[in-house]
Amino acid sequence: MNVDLFGEKSLQADLEALQMGIEIMLAFSPPNDSFVVYINHRALIDTFLLEVAKITEDKKQDVVRLMDKREKLDLSTFSLSLSDLGVGQEQANAIVKFM
């Protein structure tokens, strides 16, 4: 399920969209622990990468693309790929922990 909001920037609108998705899933009476809600917030990711992980602007796009592929890669391949992009070990550890 994908929900996009246009024109509204309040946290309440974001929470309402999240609540709607969860309520739709629960309406099907799924077994316990049968679904997970993932939240992708580009501003949060950008702020984390630039300010916390100290990824430079020129590397950010490549790191985000790699993050999008994380579930398809084992941890060692993901870490090696970060290294190939010029991401340092401390930065890589921060990204892995964040994800």
DRENTORKOL-3810 file (N, C-alpha, C; in nm, 4 decimals):
REM DRENTORKOL-3810
@n.u->0.0851; n.v->-0.1168; n.w->0.0000; ca.u->0.0000; ca.v->0.0000; ca.w->0.0000; c.u->0.0894; c.v->0.1229; c.w->0.0000
@n.u->0.0544; n.v->0.2190; n.w->-0.0764; ca.u->0.1285; ca.v->0.3441; ca.w->-0.0816; c.u->0.0283; c.v->0.4571; c.w->-0.0659
@n.u->0.0554; n.v->0.5483; n.w->0.0258; ca.u->-0.0321; ca.v->0.6629; ca.w->0.0487; c.u->0.0520; c.v->0.7883; c.w->0.0340
@n.u->0.0056; n.v->0.8797; n.w->-0.0482; ca.u->0.0724; ca.v->1.0082; ca.w->-0.0653; c.u->-0.0220; c.v->1.1181; c.w->-0.0198
@n.u->0.0341; n.v->1.2203; n.w->0.0423; ca.u->-0.0436; ca.v->1.3357; ca.w->0.0865; c.u->-0.0008; c.v->1.4563; c.w->0.0044
@n.u->-0.0962; n.v->1.5330; n.w->-0.0393; ca.u->-0.0666; ca.v->1.6535; ca.w->-0.1156; c.u->-0.1294; c.v->1.7736; c.w->-0.0463
@n.u->-0.0522; n.v->1.8766; n.w->-0.0257; ca.u->-0.1052; ca.v->2.0008; ca.w->0.0275; c.u->-0.1115; c.v->2.0103; c.w->0.1783
@n.u->-0.0962; n.v->1.9025; n.w->0.2476; ca.u->-0.1031; ca.v->1.9040; ca.w->0.3943; c.u->0.0315; c.v->1.8646; c.w->0.4500
@n.u->0.0836; n.v->1.9440; n.w->0.5411; ca.u->0.2168; ca.v->1.9176; ca.w->0.5942; c.u->0.2170; c.v->1.8849; c.w->0.7429
@n.u->0.1018; n.v->1.8730; n.w->0.8043; ca.u->0.0976; ca.v->1.8505; ca.w->0.9483; c.u->0.1294; c.v->1.7057; c.w->0.9828
@n.u->0.1827; n.v->1.6874; n.w->1.1008; ca.u->0.2100; ca.v->1.5536; ca.w->1.1517; c.u->0.0803; c.v->1.4738; c.w->1.1634
@n.u->-0.0280; n.v->1.5413; n.w->1.1959; ca.u->-0.1576; ca.v->1.4746; ca.w->1.2082; c.u->-0.1973; c.v->1.4061; c.w->1.0778
@n.u->-0.1706; n.v->1.4687; n.w->0.9642; ca.u->-0.2037; ca.v->1.4083; ca.w->0.8349; c.u->-0.1194; c.v->1.2827; c.w->0.8120
@n.u->0.0083; n.v->1.2890; n.w->0.8459; ca.u->0.0947; ca.v->1.1715; ca.w->0.8329; c.u->0.0440; c.v->1.0576; c.w->0.9213
@n.u->0.0082; n.v->1.0899; n.w->1.0430; ca.u->-0.0421; ca.v->0.9881; ca.w->1.1353; c.u->-0.1736; c.v->0.9283; c.w->1.0857
@n.u->-0.2583; n.v->1.0118; n.w->1.0269; ca.u->-0.3854; ca.v->0.9626; ca.w->0.9746; c.u->-0.3632; c.v->0.8638; c.w->0.8595
@n.u->-0.2675; n.v->0.8935; n.w->0.7723; ca.u->-0.2374; ca.v->0.8022; ca.w->0.6616; c.u->-0.1827; c.v->0.6700; c.w->0.7149
@n.u->-0.0956; n.v->0.6776; n.w->0.8133; ca.u->-0.0406; ca.v->0.5569; ca.w->0.8748; c.u->-0.1508; c.v->0.4754; c.w->0.9425
@n.u->-0.2365; n.v->0.5431; n.w->1.0170; ca.u->-0.3468; ca.v->0.4757; ca.w->1.0842; c.u->-0.4401; c.v->0.4088; c.w->0.9833
@n.u->-0.4663; n.v->0.4752; n.w->0.8713; ca.u->-0.5530; ca.v->0.4185; ca.w->0.7690; c.u->-0.4953; c.v->0.2872; c.w->0.7156
@n.u->-0.3667; n.v->0.2856; n.w->0.6884; ca.u->-0.3037; ca.v->0.1640; ca.w->0.6385; c.u->-0.3109; c.v->0.0496; c.w->0.7371
@n.u->-0.2859; n.v->0.0793; n.w->0.8624; ca.u->-0.2914; ca.v->-0.0241; ca.w->0.9664; c.u->-0.4341; c.v->-0.0758; c.w->0.9827
@n.u->-0.5314; n.v->0.0141; n.w->0.9835; ca.u->-0.6706; ca.v->-0.0280; ca.w->0.9990; c.u->-0.7176; c.v->-0.1142; c.w->0.8823
@n.u->-0.6725; n.v->-0.0827; n.w->0.7622; ca.u->-0.7082; ca.v->-0.1651; ca.w->0.6460; c.u->-0.6528; c.v->-0.3057; c.w->0.6640
@n.u->-0.5261; n.v->-0.3143; n.w->0.7043; ca.u->-0.4663; ca.v->-0.4468; ca.w->0.7252; c.u->-0.5396; c.v->-0.5236; c.w->0.8350
@n.u->-0.5695; n.v->-0.4578; n.w->0.9442; ca.u->-0.6362; ca.v->-0.5254; ca.w->1.0554; c.u->-0.7787; c.v->-0.5673; c.w->1.0210
@n.u->-0.8430; n.v->-0.5001; n.w->0.9257; ca.u->-0.9786; ca.v->-0.5363; ca.w->0.8847; c.u->-0.9841; c.v->-0.6764; c.w->0.8240
@n.u->-0.8701; n.v->-0.7259; n.w->0.7773; ca.u->-0.8634; ca.v->-0.8601; ca.w->0.7199; c.u->-0.8345; c.v->-0.9668; c.w->0.8256
@n.u->-0.8292; n.v->-0.9281; n.w->0.9529; ca.u->-0.8017; ca.v->-1.0189; ca.w->1.0646; c.u->-0.6783; c.v->-1.1057; c.w->1.0394
@n.u->-0.5644; n.v->-1.0420; n.w->1.0152; ca.u->-0.4438; ca.v->-1.1205; ca.w->0.9864; c.u->-0.3926; c.v->-1.1900; c.w->1.1123
@n.u->-0.3181; n.v->-1.2989; n.w->1.0957; ca.u->-0.2557; ca.v->-1.3633; ca.w->1.2120; c.u->-0.1589; c.v->-1.2648; c.w->1.2802
@n.u->-0.1384; n.v->-1.2848; n.w->1.4086; ca.u->-0.0443; ca.v->-1.1994; ca.w->1.4818; c.u->0.0922; c.v->-1.2000; c.w->1.4140
@n.u->0.1559; n.v->-1.0865; n.w->1.4109; ca.u->0.2909; ca.v->-1.0695; ca.w->1.3551; c.u->0.3000; c.v->-1.1081; c.w->1.2077
@n.u->0.1916; n.v->-1.0940; n.w->1.1326; ca.u->0.1943; ca.v->-1.1351; ca.w->0.9922; c.u->0.2229; c.v->-1.0198; c.w->0.8965
@n.u->0.2300; n.v->-0.8975; n.w->0.9476; ca.u->0.2667; ca.v->-0.7862; ca.w->0.8610; c.u->0.3484; c.v->-0.6847; c.w->0.9395
@n.u->0.4239; n.v->-0.6066; n.w->0.8651; ca.u->0.5106; ca.v->-0.5038; ca.w->0.9223; c.u->0.4824; c.v->-0.3735; c.w->0.8496
@n.u->0.4831; n.v->-0.2643; n.w->0.9214; ca.u->0.4657; ca.v->-0.1335; ca.w->0.8610; c.u->0.6036; c.v->-0.0675; c.w->0.8526
@n.u->0.6429; n.v->-0.0331; n.w->0.7316; ca.u->0.7681; ca.v->0.0392; ca.w->0.7097; c.u->0.7339; c.v->0.1829; c.w->0.6769
@n.u->0.8108; n.v->0.2737; n.w->0.7314; ca.u->0.7878; ca.v->0.4156; ca.w->0.7057; c.u->0.9102; c.v->0.4712; c.w->0.6347
@n.u->0.8877; n.v->0.5347; n.w->0.5213; ca.u->0.9954; ca.v->0.5959; ca.w->0.4452; c.u->0.9687; c.v->0.7458; c.w->0.4412
@n.u->1.0567; n.v->0.8216; n.w->0.4993; ca.u->1.0411; ca.v->0.9670; ca.w->0.5044; c.u->1.1702; c.v->1.0276; c.w->0.4516
@n.u->1.1661; n.v->1.0757; n.w->0.3282; ca.u->1.2875; ca.v->1.1228; ca.w->0.2604; c.u->1.3613; c.v->1.2295; c.w->0.3415
@n.u->1.2895; n.v->1.3220; n.w->0.4030; ca.u->1.3556; ca.v->1.4269; ca.w->0.4809; c.u->1.4300; c.v->1.3675; c.w->0.6001
@n.u->1.3725; n.v->1.2668; n.w->0.6638; ca.u->1.4388; ca.v->1.1998; ca.w->0.7761; c.u->1.5668; c.v->1.1317; c.w->0.7294
@n.u->1.5574; n.v->1.0599; n.w->0.6177; ca.u->1.6746; ca.v->0.9902; ca.w->0.5641; c.u->1.7826; c.v->1.0898; c.w->0.5240
@n.u->1.7444; n.v->1.1962; n.w->0.4536; ca.u->1.8418; ca.v->1.2976; ca.w->0.4114; c.u->1.9109; c.v->1.3613; c.w->0.5316
@n.u->1.8328; n.v->1.3961; n.w->0.6331; ca.u->1.8903; ca.v->1.4584; ca.w->0.7529; c.u->1.9853; c.v->1.3620; c.w->0.8228
@n.u->1.9437; n.v->1.2372; n.w->0.8357; ca.u->2.0308; ca.v->1.1384; ca.w->0.8983; c.u->2.1623; c.v->1.1257; c.w->0.8219
@n.u->2.1539; n.v->1.1064; n.w->0.6906; ca.u->2.2752; ca.v->1.0851; ca.w->0.6116; c.u->2.3690; c.v->1.2049; c.w->0.6162
@n.u->2.3140; n.v->1.3249; n.w->0.6020; ca.u->2.3985; ca.v->1.4437; ca.w->0.5955; c.u->2.4499; c.v->1.4874; c.w->0.7322
@n.u->2.3644; n.v->1.4826; n.w->0.8343; ca.u->2.4011; ca.v->1.5392; ca.w->0.9636; c.u->2.4539; c.v->1.4382; c.w->1.0644
@n.u->2.4052; n.v->1.3162; n.w->1.0602; ca.u->2.4478; ca.v->1.2151; ca.w->1.1578; c.u->2.5593; c.v->1.1286; c.w->1.1004
@n.u->2.5332; n.v->1.0692; n.w->0.9839; ca.u->2.6333; ca.v->0.9806; ca.w->0.9232; c.u->2.7426; c.v->1.0583; c.w->0.8503
@n.u->2.7202; n.v->1.1875; n.w->0.8308; ca.u->2.8198; ca.v->1.2761; ca.w->0.7665; c.u->2.8536; c.v->1.2297; c.w->0.6244
@n.u->2.7526; n.v->1.1838; n.w->0.5520; ca.u->2.7701; ca.v->1.1480; ca.w->0.4120; c.u->2.7686; c.v->1.2778; c.w->0.3319
@n.u->2.8604; n.v->1.2920; n.w->0.2398; ca.u->2.8652; ca.v->1.4148; ca.w->0.1604; c.u->2.7514; c.v->1.4154; c.w->0.0592
@n.u->2.7103; n.v->1.5335; n.w->0.0213; ca.u->2.5989; ca.v->1.5506; ca.w->-0.0724; c.u->2.6223; c.v->1.4737; c.w->-0.2018
@n.u->2.7464; n.v->1.4700; n.w->-0.2499; ca.u->2.7744; ca.v->1.4024; ca.w->-0.3764; c.u->2.7618; c.v->1.2496; c.w->-0.3666
@n.u->2.7680; n.v->1.1936; n.w->-0.2469; ca.u->2.7544; ca.v->1.0484; ca.w->-0.2280; c.u->2.6141; c.v->1.0073; c.w->-0.1835
@n.u->2.5377; n.v->1.1051; n.w->-0.1376; ca.u->2.4078; ca.v->1.0757; ca.w->-0.0757; c.u->2.3161; c.v->0.9948; c.w->-0.1676
@n.u->2.3012; n.v->1.0343; n.w->-0.2924; ca.u->2.2109; ca.v->0.9655; ca.w->-0.3853; c.u->2.2492; c.v->0.8184; c.w->-0.4017
@n.u->2.3792; n.v->0.7906; n.w->-0.4162; ca.u->2.4246; ca.v->0.6518; ca.w->-0.4319; c.u->2.4000; c.v->0.5709; c.w->-0.3049
@n.u->2.4201; n.v->0.6344; n.w->-0.1894; ca.u->2.3959; ca.v->0.5648; ca.w->-0.0627; c.u->2.2472; c.v->0.5339; c.w->-0.0470
@n.u->2.1614; n.v->0.6284; n.w->-0.0824; ca.u->2.0163; ca.v->0.6055; ca.w->-0.0737; c.u->1.9752; c.v->0.4901; c.w->-0.1654
@n.u->2.0289; n.v->0.4857; n.w->-0.2861; ca.u->1.9976; ca.v->0.3749; ca.w->-0.3775; c.u->2.0379; c.v->0.2411; c.w->-0.3167
@n.u->2.1553; n.v->0.2397; n.w->-0.2542; ca.u->2.2026; ca.v->0.1171; ca.w->-0.1904; c.u->2.1138; c.v->0.0808; c.w->-0.0715
@n.u->2.0725; n.v->0.1791; n.w->0.0060; ca.u->1.9827; ca.v->0.1539; ca.w->0.1188; c.u->1.8517; c.v->0.0914; c.w->0.0701
@n.u->1.8038; n.v->0.1361; n.w->-0.0444; ca.u->1.6803; ca.v->0.0807; ca.w->-0.1005; c.u->1.6956; c.v->-0.0671; c.w->-0.1347
@n.u->1.8173; n.v->-0.1112; n.w->-0.1607; ca.u->1.8432; ca.v->-0.2510; ca.w->-0.1974; c.u->1.8813; c.v->-0.3371; c.w->-0.0771
@n.u->1.8884; n.v->-0.2794; n.w->0.0413; ca.u->1.9421; ca.v->-0.3470; ca.w->0.1600; c.u->1.8801; c.v->-0.4836; c.w->0.1867
@n.u->1.7502; n.v->-0.4968; n.w->0.1747; ca.u->1.6850; ca.v->-0.6241; ca.w->0.2070; c.u->1.7237; c.v->-0.7356; c.w->0.1109
@n.u->1.7728; n.v->-0.6999; n.w->-0.0058; ca.u->1.8121; ca.v->-0.8002; ca.w->-0.1049; c.u->1.9578; c.v->-0.8426; c.w->-0.0889
@n.u->2.0312; n.v->-0.7753; n.w->-0.0007; ca.u->2.1743; ca.v->-0.8013; ca.w->0.0168; c.u->2.2013; c.v->-0.8543; c.w->0.1567
@n.u->2.2995; n.v->-0.9429; n.w->0.1689; ca.u->2.3404; ca.v->-0.9808; ca.w->0.3036; c.u->2.4236; c.v->-0.8658; c.w->0.3612
@n.u->2.4425; n.v->-0.8680; n.w->0.4913; ca.u->2.5079; ca.v->-0.7570; ca.w->0.5600; c.u->2.6489; c.v->-0.7319; c.w->0.5081
@n.u->2.7260; n.v->-0.8370; n.w->0.4826; ca.u->2.8639; ca.v->-0.8171; ca.w->0.4373; c.u->2.8678; c.v->-0.7539; c.w->0.2981
@n.u->2.7787; n.v->-0.7948; n.w->0.2092; ca.u->2.7725; ca.v->-0.7353; ca.w->0.0755; c.u->2.7296; c.v->-0.5895; c.w->0.0844
@n.u->2.6311; n.v->-0.5612; n.w->0.1699; ca.u->2.5855; ca.v->-0.4238; ca.w->0.1887; c.u->2.6999; c.v->-0.3370; c.w->0.2411
@n.u->2.7705; n.v->-0.3851; n.w->0.3428; ca.u->2.8816; ca.v->-0.3094; ca.w->0.4007; c.u->2.9939; c.v->-0.2883; c.w->0.2997
@n.u->3.0256; n.v->-0.3913; n.w->0.2239; ca.u->3.1284; ca.v->-0.3799; ca.w->0.1210; c.u->3.0873; c.v->-0.2797; c.w->0.0143
@n.u->2.9617; n.v->-0.2794; n.w->-0.0223; ca.u->2.9116; ca.v->-0.1842; ca.w->-0.1218; c.u->2.9200; c.v->-0.0409; c.w->-0.0699
@n.u->2.8911; n.v->-0.0214; n.w->0.0590; ca.u->2.9088; ca.v->0.1113; ca.w->0.1185; c.u->3.0543; c.v->0.1533; c.w->0.1109
@n.u->3.1440; n.v->0.0610; n.w->0.1433; ca.u->3.2874; ca.v->0.0892; ca.w->0.1361; c.u->3.3287; c.v->0.1261; c.w->-0.0064
@n.u->3.2740; n.v->0.0550; n.w->-0.1044; ca.u->3.3030; ca.v->0.0841; ca.w->-0.2448; c.u->3.2592; c.v->0.2249; c.w->-0.2841
@n.u->3.1587; n.v->0.2762; n.w->-0.2148; ca.u->3.1118; ca.v->0.4127; ca.w->-0.2411; c.u->3.1951; c.v->0.5172; c.w->-0.1673
@n.u->3.2929; n.v->0.4720; n.w->-0.0900; ca.u->3.3777; ca.v->0.5648; ca.w->-0.0152; c.u->3.3237; c.v->0.6000; c.w->0.1214
@n.u->3.2308; n.v->0.5191; n.w->0.1713; ca.u->3.1734; ca.v->0.5407; ca.w->0.3046; c.u->3.2640; c.v->0.4742; c.w->0.4062
@n.u->3.3036; n.v->0.5486; n.w->0.5091; ca.u->3.3905; ca.v->0.4961; ca.w->0.6131; c.u->3.3198; c.v->0.3962; c.w->0.7029
@n.u->3.3981; n.v->0.3219; n.w->0.7808; ca.u->3.3430; ca.v->0.2169; ca.w->0.8670; c.u->3.2455; c.v->0.2721; c.w->0.9705
@n.u->3.2801; n.v->0.3839; n.w->1.0356; ca.u->3.1892; ca.v->0.4423; ca.w->1.1353; c.u->3.0596; c.v->0.4884; c.w->1.0700
@n.u->3.0720; n.v->0.5460; n.w->0.9518; ca.u->2.9529; ca.v->0.5892; ca.w->0.8781; c.u->2.8674; c.v->0.4675; c.w->0.8413
@n.u->2.9307; n.v->0.3625; n.w->0.7924; ca.u->2.8591; ca.v->0.2405; ca.w->0.7547; c.u->2.7875; c.v->0.1805; c.w->0.8760
@n.u->2.8553; n.v->0.1762; n.w->0.9894; ca.u->2.7940; ca.v->0.1227; ca.w->1.1111; c.u->2.6708; c.v->0.2042; c.w->1.1497
@n.u->2.6788; n.v->0.3363; n.w->1.1352; ca.u->2.5659; ca.v->0.4223; ca.w->1.1670; c.u->2.4483; c.v->0.3950; c.w->1.0729
@n.u->2.4783; n.v->0.3743; n.w->0.9456; ca.u->2.3732; ca.v->0.3466; ca.w->0.8486; c.u->2.3068; c.v->0.2128; c.w->0.8780
@n.u->2.3858; n.v->0.1114; n.w->0.9067; ca.u->2.3300; ca.v->-0.0206; ca.w->0.9386; c.u->2.2417; c.v->-0.0118; c.w->1.0628
@n.u->2.2870; n.v->0.0581; n.w->1.1629; ca.u->2.2083; ca.v->0.0725; ca.w->1.2862; c.u->2.0795; c.v->0.1499; c.w->1.2593
@n.u->2.0870; n.v->0.2542; n.w->1.1789; ca.u->1.9706; ca.v->0.3346; ca.w->1.1445; c.u->1.8646; c.v->0.2505; c.w->1.0731
@n.u->1.9110; n.v->0.1630; n.w->0.9847; ca.u->1.8161; ca.v->0.0837; ca.w->0.9069; c.u->1.7556; c.v->-0.0258; c.w->0.9925
END
